C-alpha cells in the first residue's frame, strides 16, 4: 500500500508542476481583450489540470485501509477512471508526434500509437472488472447475512479491512430454525453458510447470479496474491471484450453490471472506429504523397523542356527551384 501511495505521489508532483507551468504561461501572456468571457476561456484549461493533480488514488486507498463507505466506492469507481482517462489523453497527445511517413519505421510507429488507446482502455476496463468481481462476492455475503438477520450486530461490515469488530457477536440472538443452524460466533459454520449461499464452483444462478464476474471468482483469480497474474488476466479480459464489443458477456440482472457491459460495448465500437479512421487517413496521405511525387517527376521533364525551348538552360537550377517552389 505504501509503495503504491509513494509512486502515485511522485506522479502527482509532475502534474502539480504542469499547473505551475500553465499558470506562468498564462500570466505572462498579454491579452488586449480583458472581458470576463476572455478571462474564463483563458483560465478554463486549468480545471482539468487541477482535477488530474488531485490525489484521488491515494485518498481512496488510505481511507479504504481504515474504513469502507459508499463515498470511498464512488471515488474509486467513478472519479479515478475519469482522472486516469484525462491523464492518458494528455500523455498520448505529447507522444503522438507525426513521424516520418516516408520510412517503414515511421509507418509502424504511427500504427502502434494509433492502437495505444485500445491498449490503455483494456487495462482500465480490466481493472474495473477485477474490482467489481470482488465487490460482487462481498455483496453476496452481505445479502446472505441480511437474510438471517442477527439482532444486535452488523456482521456485513466485517468483510472490509476497516470494518468495526463484532464485539457483541455472542449476544446476537437467533429467531428462526435457519438462523439457529449457523451460529454467529462459529467461524467454520458461518463460512459454510456463506459458501452455500454464494456458490461459485459449481455455480448456482438460482441462489445468486454473478454474471460476468463468475469466471474471476470460480478460477480463484481474485484471491490470488500473485500480482503479474492479476495484471495480465485483467488486461486480457479487457482487451478480449473490447475487441469483440462485449458480445460474449453474459450478464445477470444486476443494474451496475449491465451498465458496465453496455459501456464496454460502446467503448469498444468507438475505439475501433477511431482506429479505423486513423488508418484510413494515414493510407490516404501516403497515397497522396505517392501521386504528388509522380506528378512532380513528370513536371520536372516539362520544366526542362520549357527551359530548353526558351534558351534558358544556363539558369536551369535556379529557375527550376523557383518554379517548383511556386508549384
ZABATI-543280 format. One record per residue (C-alpha): x, y, z; chain. Coordinates in nm, 4 decimals, always signed. Layout:
+----------+----------+----------+---+
:     east :    north :       up : c :
+----------+----------+----------+---+
:        X :        Y :        Z : A :
...
+----------+----------+----------+---+
//
This chain:
+----------+----------+----------+---+
:     east :    north :       up : c :
+----------+----------+----------+---+
:  +0.0000 :  +0.0000 :  +0.0000 : A :
:  +0.2706 :  +0.2489 :  +0.0946 : A :
:  +0.4691 :  +0.1685 :  -0.2194 : A :
:  +0.1614 :  +0.2496 :  -0.4270 : A :
:  +0.0973 :  +0.5731 :  -0.2355 : A :
:  +0.4617 :  +0.6785 :  -0.2764 : A :
:  +0.4715 :  +0.6132 :  -0.6512 : A :
:  +0.1395 :  +0.7888 :  -0.7063 : A :
:  +0.2635 :  +1.0899 :  -0.5069 : A :
:  +0.5696 :  +1.1190 :  -0.7295 : A :
:  +0.3431 :  +1.1204 :  -1.0356 : A :
:  +0.1228 :  +1.3774 :  -0.8605 : A :
:  +0.4191 :  +1.6170 :  -0.8319 : A :
:  +0.4642 :  +1.6016 :  -1.2090 : A :
:  +0.1047 :  +1.7127 :  -1.2687 : A :
:  +0.1340 :  +1.9809 :  -0.9997 : A :
:  +0.4332 :  +2.1197 :  -1.1904 : A :
:  +0.2179 :  +2.1254 :  -1.5041 : A :
:  -0.0312 :  +2.3532 :  -1.3245 : A :
:  +0.2522 :  +2.5865 :  -1.2245 : A :
:  +0.3894 :  +2.5989 :  -1.5808 : A :
:  +0.0431 :  +2.6703 :  -1.7219 : A :
:  -0.0149 :  +2.9478 :  -1.4671 : A :
:  +0.3187 :  +3.1132 :  -1.5520 : A :
:  +0.2480 :  +3.0901 :  -1.9256 : A :
:  -0.0988 :  +3.2453 :  -1.8957 : A :
:  +0.0229 :  +3.5099 :  -1.6531 : A :
:  +0.2930 :  +3.6263 :  -1.8941 : A :
:  +0.0621 :  +3.6336 :  -2.1921 : A :
:  -0.0649 :  +3.9847 :  -2.2557 : A :
:  -0.4122 :  +3.9993 :  -2.3998 : A :
:  -0.5828 :  +4.3210 :  -2.5017 : A :
:  -0.9224 :  +4.1629 :  -2.4576 : A :
:  -0.9852 :  +4.1802 :  -2.0805 : A :
:  -1.3543 :  +4.0918 :  -2.0778 : A :
:  -1.4967 :  +3.8356 :  -1.8373 : A :
:  -1.5588 :  +3.5903 :  -2.1210 : A :
:  -1.1991 :  +3.6185 :  -2.2402 : A :
:  -1.0673 :  +3.5573 :  -1.8886 : A :
:  -1.2885 :  +3.2497 :  -1.8485 : A :
:  -1.1671 :  +3.0984 :  -2.1749 : A :
:  -0.8083 :  +3.1834 :  -2.0835 : A :
:  -0.8199 :  +3.0077 :  -1.7473 : A :
:  -1.0627 :  +2.7281 :  -1.8406 : A :
:  -0.7868 :  +2.4765 :  -1.9377 : A :
:  -0.6554 :  +2.4853 :  -1.5811 : A :
:  -0.9630 :  +2.2977 :  -1.4493 : A :
:  -0.8747 :  +1.9550 :  -1.5976 : A :
:  -0.5131 :  +2.0110 :  -1.4887 : A :
:  -0.6259 :  +2.0629 :  -1.1286 : A :
:  -0.8526 :  +1.7573 :  -1.1476 : A :
:  -0.5667 :  +1.5433 :  -1.2813 : A :
:  -0.3389 :  +1.6503 :  -0.9969 : A :
:  -0.5870 :  +1.5618 :  -0.7193 : A :
:  -0.4640 :  +1.2684 :  -0.5022 : A :
:  -0.7789 :  +1.0621 :  -0.5596 : A :
:  -0.5981 :  +0.7276 :  -0.5746 : A :
:  -0.4007 :  +0.7859 :  -0.2560 : A :
:  -0.7056 :  +0.9130 :  -0.0670 : A :
:  -0.9148 :  +0.6162 :  -0.1773 : A :
:  -0.6537 :  +0.3625 :  -0.0708 : A :
:  -0.5777 :  +0.5281 :  +0.2634 : A :
:  -0.9456 :  +0.5743 :  +0.3525 : A :
:  -1.0195 :  +0.2162 :  +0.2497 : A :
:  -0.7397 :  +0.0938 :  +0.4765 : A :
:  -0.9188 :  +0.2180 :  +0.7858 : A :
:  -1.2837 :  +0.2472 :  +0.6823 : A :
:  -1.5127 :  +0.1457 :  +0.3998 : A :
:  -1.8076 :  +0.3586 :  +0.2969 : A :
:  -2.0085 :  +0.4442 :  -0.0099 : A :
:  -1.8139 :  +0.7672 :  -0.0746 : A :
:  -1.4927 :  +0.5672 :  -0.0971 : A :
:  -1.6544 :  +0.3366 :  -0.3528 : A :
:  -1.7784 :  +0.6320 :  -0.5614 : A :
:  -1.4291 :  +0.7836 :  -0.5725 : A :
:  -1.2705 :  +0.4570 :  -0.6827 : A :
:  -1.5236 :  +0.3577 :  -0.9470 : A :
:  -1.6224 :  +0.6935 :  -1.0990 : A :
:  -1.3750 :  +0.9711 :  -1.0197 : A :
:  -1.0487 :  +0.7814 :  -1.0581 : A :
:  -1.1258 :  +0.6305 :  -1.4045 : A :
:  -1.2070 :  +0.9816 :  -1.5328 : A :
:  -0.8781 :  +1.1107 :  -1.3916 : A :
:  -0.6919 :  +0.8157 :  -1.5434 : A :
:  -0.8521 :  +0.8836 :  -1.8833 : A :
:  -0.7607 :  +1.2538 :  -1.8733 : A :
:  -0.4013 :  +1.1693 :  -1.7813 : A :
:  -0.3810 :  +0.9194 :  -2.0649 : A :
:  -0.5250 :  +1.1684 :  -2.3127 : A :
:  -0.2651 :  +1.4293 :  -2.2151 : A :
:  +0.0223 :  +1.1820 :  -2.2324 : A :
:  -0.0991 :  +1.0455 :  -2.5647 : A :
:  -0.1124 :  +1.3987 :  -2.7062 : A :
:  +0.2501 :  +1.4569 :  -2.6036 : A :
:  +0.3955 :  +1.1400 :  -2.7551 : A :
:  +0.1830 :  +1.1353 :  -3.0713 : A :
:  +0.4178 :  +1.3429 :  -3.2849 : A :
:  +0.3833 :  +1.2887 :  -3.6613 : A :
:  +0.6694 :  +1.0569 :  -3.7592 : A :
:  +0.8369 :  +1.0497 :  -4.0981 : A :
:  +0.5832 :  +0.8630 :  -4.3087 : A :
:  +0.8384 :  +0.8030 :  -4.5842 : A :
:  +1.0150 :  +0.5398 :  -4.3761 : A :
:  +0.8925 :  +0.1967 :  -4.2717 : A :
:  +0.9752 :  +0.2688 :  -3.9067 : A :
:  +0.7604 :  +0.5797 :  -3.9159 : A :
:  +0.4620 :  +0.3913 :  -4.0526 : A :
:  +0.4958 :  +0.1156 :  -3.7893 : A :
:  +0.5319 :  +0.3747 :  -3.5128 : A :
:  +0.2205 :  +0.5558 :  -3.6307 : A :
:  +0.0233 :  +0.2291 :  -3.6335 : A :
:  +0.1347 :  +0.1478 :  -3.2778 : A :
:  +0.0426 :  +0.4939 :  -3.1497 : A :
:  -0.2998 :  +0.4720 :  -3.3141 : A :
:  -0.3601 :  +0.1395 :  -3.1345 : A :
:  -0.2365 :  +0.2687 :  -2.7968 : A :
:  -0.5796 :  +0.3984 :  -2.6756 : A :
:  -0.7176 :  +0.0453 :  -2.7239 : A :
:  -0.4425 :  -0.0970 :  -2.5010 : A :
:  -0.4916 :  +0.1649 :  -2.2297 : A :
:  -0.8712 :  +0.1234 :  -2.2296 : A :
:  -0.8273 :  -0.2545 :  -2.1976 : A :
:  -0.6155 :  -0.2025 :  -1.8867 : A :
:  -0.8740 :  +0.0332 :  -1.7343 : A :
:  -1.1760 :  -0.1908 :  -1.8002 : A :
:  -0.9860 :  -0.4998 :  -1.6850 : A :
:  -0.9020 :  -0.3278 :  -1.3559 : A :
:  -1.2658 :  -0.2279 :  -1.3060 : A :
:  -1.3770 :  -0.5842 :  -1.3831 : A :
:  -1.1407 :  -0.7190 :  -1.1160 : A :
:  -1.2678 :  -0.4678 :  -0.8605 : A :
:  -1.6343 :  -0.5299 :  -0.9414 : A :
:  -1.5813 :  -0.9077 :  -0.9154 : A :
:  -1.4520 :  -0.8763 :  -0.5588 : A :
:  -1.7310 :  -0.6314 :  -0.4730 : A :
:  -1.9941 :  -0.8655 :  -0.6147 : A :
:  -1.8648 :  -1.1521 :  -0.3993 : A :
:  -1.8758 :  -0.9383 :  -0.0866 : A :
:  -2.2216 :  -0.8163 :  -0.1888 : A :
:  -2.3430 :  -1.1763 :  -0.1989 : A :
:  -2.2066 :  -1.2400 :  +0.1515 : A :
:  -2.3747 :  -0.9244 :  +0.2727 : A :
:  -2.7065 :  -1.0369 :  +0.1234 : A :
:  -2.6711 :  -1.3797 :  +0.2863 : A :
:  -2.6135 :  -1.2269 :  +0.6299 : A :
:  -2.9059 :  -0.9904 :  +0.5900 : A :
:  -3.1305 :  -1.2895 :  +0.5258 : A :
:  -3.0604 :  -1.4461 :  +0.8649 : A :
:  -3.0842 :  -1.1067 :  +1.0403 : A :
:  -2.8759 :  -1.1206 :  +1.3537 : A :
:  -3.0175 :  -0.8981 :  +1.6220 : A :
:  -2.7774 :  -0.6559 :  +1.7830 : A :
:  -2.4832 :  -0.6870 :  +1.5413 : A :
:  -2.3928 :  -0.5806 :  +1.1873 : A :
:  -2.1889 :  -0.8711 :  +1.0554 : A :
:  -2.1836 :  -0.7462 :  +0.6967 : A :
:  -1.9483 :  -0.4608 :  +0.7969 : A :
:  -1.6813 :  -0.7091 :  +0.8998 : A :
:  -1.5899 :  -0.8066 :  +0.5398 : A :
:  -1.3866 :  -0.4898 :  +0.4821 : A :
:  -1.0441 :  -0.4146 :  +0.6251 : A :
:  -1.1718 :  -0.1074 :  +0.8074 : A :
:  -1.4952 :  -0.2626 :  +0.9315 : A :
:  -1.5806 :  -0.2384 :  +1.3021 : A :
:  -1.5063 :  -0.5525 :  +1.5099 : A :
:  -1.8039 :  -0.7572 :  +1.6210 : A :
:  -1.7560 :  -0.7168 :  +1.9956 : A :
:  -2.1142 :  -0.8174 :  +2.0724 : A :
:  -2.1245 :  -1.1231 :  +1.8475 : A :
:  -2.2041 :  -1.3632 :  +2.1316 : A :
:  -2.5101 :  -1.1548 :  +2.2200 : A :
:  -2.6660 :  -1.1903 :  +1.8739 : A :
:  -2.9951 :  -1.3719 :  +1.9170 : A :
:  -3.1442 :  -1.6092 :  +1.6591 : A :
:  -3.5087 :  -1.6101 :  +1.5646 : A :
:  -3.5630 :  -1.8974 :  +1.3224 : A :
:  -3.4507 :  -2.2558 :  +1.2694 : A :
:  -3.2355 :  -2.1440 :  +0.9752 : A :
:  -3.0634 :  -1.8893 :  +1.1980 : A :
:  -3.0008 :  -2.1492 :  +1.4698 : A :
:  -2.8353 :  -2.3783 :  +1.2155 : A :
:  -2.5475 :  -2.1327 :  +1.1627 : A :
:  -2.4444 :  -1.9815 :  +1.4917 : A :
:  -2.2848 :  -1.6327 :  +1.4551 : A :
:  -1.9790 :  -1.6907 :  +1.6713 : A :
:  -1.8767 :  -2.0134 :  +1.4924 : A :
:  -1.6456 :  -1.9069 :  +1.2081 : A :
:  -1.6468 :  -2.2521 :  +1.0476 : A :
:  -2.0246 :  -2.2759 :  +1.0400 : A :
:  -2.0550 :  -1.9185 :  +0.9198 : A :
:  -1.8099 :  -1.9889 :  +0.6330 : A :
:  -2.0102 :  -2.2979 :  +0.5414 : A :
:  -2.3288 :  -2.0921 :  +0.5324 : A :
:  -2.1731 :  -1.8190 :  +0.3168 : A :
:  -2.0259 :  -2.0704 :  +0.0707 : A :
:  -2.3626 :  -2.2411 :  +0.0404 : A :
:  -2.5414 :  -1.9089 :  -0.0096 : A :
:  -2.2906 :  -1.7879 :  -0.2711 : A :
:  -2.1972 :  -2.0971 :  -0.4739 : A :
:  -1.9097 :  -2.0397 :  -0.7151 : A :
:  -1.7860 :  -2.3817 :  -0.8230 : A :
:  -2.0224 :  -2.5280 :  -0.9273 : A :
:  -2.2324 :  -2.2175 :  -0.9802 : A :
:  -2.5999 :  -2.1949 :  -0.8957 : A :
:  -2.7675 :  -1.8964 :  -1.0581 : A :
:  -3.0930 :  -1.9613 :  -0.8747 : A :
:  -2.9236 :  -1.8705 :  -0.5456 : A :
:  -2.7007 :  -1.5923 :  -0.6744 : A :
:  -2.6008 :  -1.4961 :  -1.0304 : A :
:  -2.2504 :  -1.3492 :  -1.0524 : A :
:  -2.2859 :  -1.2816 :  -1.4259 : A :
:  -1.9685 :  -1.1601 :  -1.5973 : A :
:  -1.7713 :  -1.1969 :  -1.2731 : A :
:  -1.8308 :  -1.5711 :  -1.2421 : A :
:  -1.5047 :  -1.6660 :  -1.4163 : A :
:  -1.2938 :  -1.4407 :  -1.1927 : A :
:  -1.4418 :  -1.5928 :  -0.8775 : A :
:  -1.4516 :  -1.9550 :  -0.9945 : A :
:  -1.0855 :  -1.9564 :  -1.1004 : A :
:  -0.9696 :  -1.8085 :  -0.7680 : A :
:  -0.8273 :  -1.5150 :  -0.9585 : A :
:  -0.9460 :  -1.2518 :  -0.7092 : A :
:  -0.7940 :  -1.4466 :  -0.4178 : A :
:  -0.4515 :  -1.4888 :  -0.5790 : A :
:  -0.1642 :  -1.2883 :  -0.4211 : A :
:  +0.0396 :  -1.3112 :  -0.7445 : A :
:  +0.0367 :  -0.9605 :  -0.8979 : A :
:  +0.1551 :  -1.0396 :  -1.2566 : A :
:  -0.1244 :  -1.2939 :  -1.2931 : A :
:  -0.3838 :  -1.0418 :  -1.1776 : A :
:  -0.2492 :  -0.7714 :  -1.4071 : A :
:  -0.2231 :  -0.9871 :  -1.7199 : A :
:  -0.5542 :  -1.1659 :  -1.6703 : A :
:  -0.7401 :  -0.8379 :  -1.6117 : A :
:  -0.5742 :  -0.6813 :  -1.9167 : A :
:  -0.6577 :  -0.9856 :  -2.1317 : A :
:  -1.0215 :  -0.9776 :  -2.0221 : A :
:  -1.0497 :  -0.6082 :  -2.1093 : A :
:  -0.8769 :  -0.6485 :  -2.4468 : A :
:  -1.0853 :  -0.9529 :  -2.5422 : A :
:  -1.4189 :  -0.7905 :  -2.4635 : A :
:  -1.3355 :  -0.4510 :  -2.6108 : A :
:  -1.2231 :  -0.6135 :  -2.9361 : A :
:  -1.5451 :  -0.8201 :  -2.9513 : A :
:  -1.7585 :  -0.5179 :  -2.8470 : A :
:  -1.8751 :  -0.7098 :  -2.5385 : A :
:  -2.0735 :  -0.9581 :  -2.7474 : A :
:  -1.9622 :  -1.2532 :  -2.5297 : A :
:  -2.0661 :  -1.1014 :  -2.1973 : A :
:  -2.3444 :  -1.2953 :  -2.0231 : A :
:  -2.4758 :  -1.0545 :  -1.7615 : A :
:  -2.7051 :  -1.1053 :  -1.4672 : A :
:  -2.9926 :  -0.8684 :  -1.3874 : A :
:  -2.7698 :  -0.6509 :  -1.1672 : A :
:  -2.8045 :  -0.2884 :  -1.2856 : A :
:  -2.4430 :  -0.1833 :  -1.2371 : A :
:  -2.3177 :  -0.4953 :  -1.4151 : A :
:  -2.5452 :  -0.4317 :  -1.7147 : A :
:  -2.4363 :  -0.0671 :  -1.7308 : A :
:  -2.0706 :  -0.1719 :  -1.7163 : A :
:  -2.1240 :  -0.4192 :  -2.0031 : A :
:  -2.3017 :  -0.1545 :  -2.2130 : A :
:  -2.0112 :  +0.0848 :  -2.1556 : A :
:  -1.7637 :  -0.1834 :  -2.2683 : A :
:  -1.9617 :  -0.2459 :  -2.5875 : A :
:  -1.9922 :  +0.1238 :  -2.6778 : A :
:  -1.6292 :  +0.1988 :  -2.5933 : A :
:  -1.5011 :  -0.0951 :  -2.7970 : A :
:  -1.7010 :  +0.0120 :  -3.1012 : A :
:  -1.5938 :  +0.3770 :  -3.0658 : A :
:  -1.2247 :  +0.2880 :  -3.0297 : A :
:  -1.2437 :  +0.0575 :  -3.3316 : A :
:  -1.3975 :  +0.3321 :  -3.5456 : A :
:  -1.1364 :  +0.5828 :  -3.4275 : A :
:  -0.8535 :  +0.3401 :  -3.5087 : A :
:  -1.0047 :  +0.2547 :  -3.8462 : A :
:  -1.0454 :  +0.6239 :  -3.9321 : A :
:  -0.6844 :  +0.6948 :  -3.8323 : A :
:  -0.5532 :  +0.4119 :  -4.0513 : A :
:  -0.7654 :  +0.5265 :  -4.3481 : A :
:  -0.6314 :  +0.8814 :  -4.3119 : A :
:  -0.2717 :  +0.7573 :  -4.2970 : A :
:  -0.3276 :  +0.5418 :  -4.6045 : A :
:  -0.4867 :  +0.8340 :  -4.7900 : A :
:  -0.1983 :  +1.0669 :  -4.7026 : A :
:  +0.0540 :  +0.8106 :  -4.8198 : A :
:  -0.1366 :  +0.7642 :  -5.1461 : A :
:  -0.1491 :  +1.1419 :  -5.1977 : A :
:  +0.2261 :  +1.1669 :  -5.1374 : A :
:  +0.2963 :  +0.8986 :  -5.3975 : A :
:  +0.0698 :  +1.0709 :  -5.6504 : A :
:  +0.2335 :  +1.4064 :  -5.5817 : A :
:  +0.5808 :  +1.2570 :  -5.6220 : A :
:  +0.4869 :  +1.1091 :  -5.9601 : A :
:  +0.3322 :  +1.4372 :  -6.0644 : A :
:  +0.6482 :  +1.6289 :  -5.9697 : A :
:  +0.8623 :  +1.3844 :  -6.1660 : A :
:  +0.6522 :  +1.4455 :  -6.4768 : A :
:  +0.6638 :  +1.8192 :  -6.4113 : A :
:  +1.0434 :  +1.8029 :  -6.3964 : A :
:  +1.0505 :  +1.6863 :  -6.7550 : A :
:  +0.8080 :  +1.9594 :  -6.8629 : A :
:  +1.0184 :  +2.2290 :  -6.6925 : A :
:  +1.3381 :  +2.1040 :  -6.8560 : A :
:  +1.1680 :  +2.1064 :  -7.1952 : A :
:  +1.0309 :  +2.4574 :  -7.1397 : A :
:  +1.3733 :  +2.5911 :  -7.0330 : A :
:  +1.5351 :  +2.4325 :  -7.3356 : A :
:  +1.2826 :  +2.5795 :  -7.5801 : A :
:  +1.3248 :  +2.9277 :  -7.4346 : A :
:  +1.7071 :  +2.9076 :  -7.4339 : A :
:  +1.7267 :  +2.9306 :  -7.0527 : A :
:  +1.9264 :  +2.6167 :  -6.9950 : A :
:  +2.2095 :  +2.8127 :  -6.8331 : A :
:  +1.9784 :  +2.9173 :  -6.5483 : A :
:  +1.8343 :  +2.5695 :  -6.5158 : A :
:  +1.8874 :  +2.5085 :  -6.1423 : A :
:  +1.7741 :  +2.8481 :  -6.0139 : A :
:  +1.4658 :  +2.8649 :  -6.2319 : A :
:  +1.3694 :  +2.5051 :  -6.1565 : A :
:  +1.3871 :  +2.5720 :  -5.7838 : A :
:  +1.1755 :  +2.8861 :  -5.8176 : A :
:  +0.9145 :  +2.7150 :  -6.0349 : A :
:  +0.8918 :  +2.4074 :  -5.8108 : A :
:  +0.8587 :  +2.6282 :  -5.5029 : A :
:  +0.5664 :  +2.8163 :  -5.6550 : A :
:  +0.4024 :  +2.4921 :  -5.7670 : A :
+----------+----------+----------+---+
//
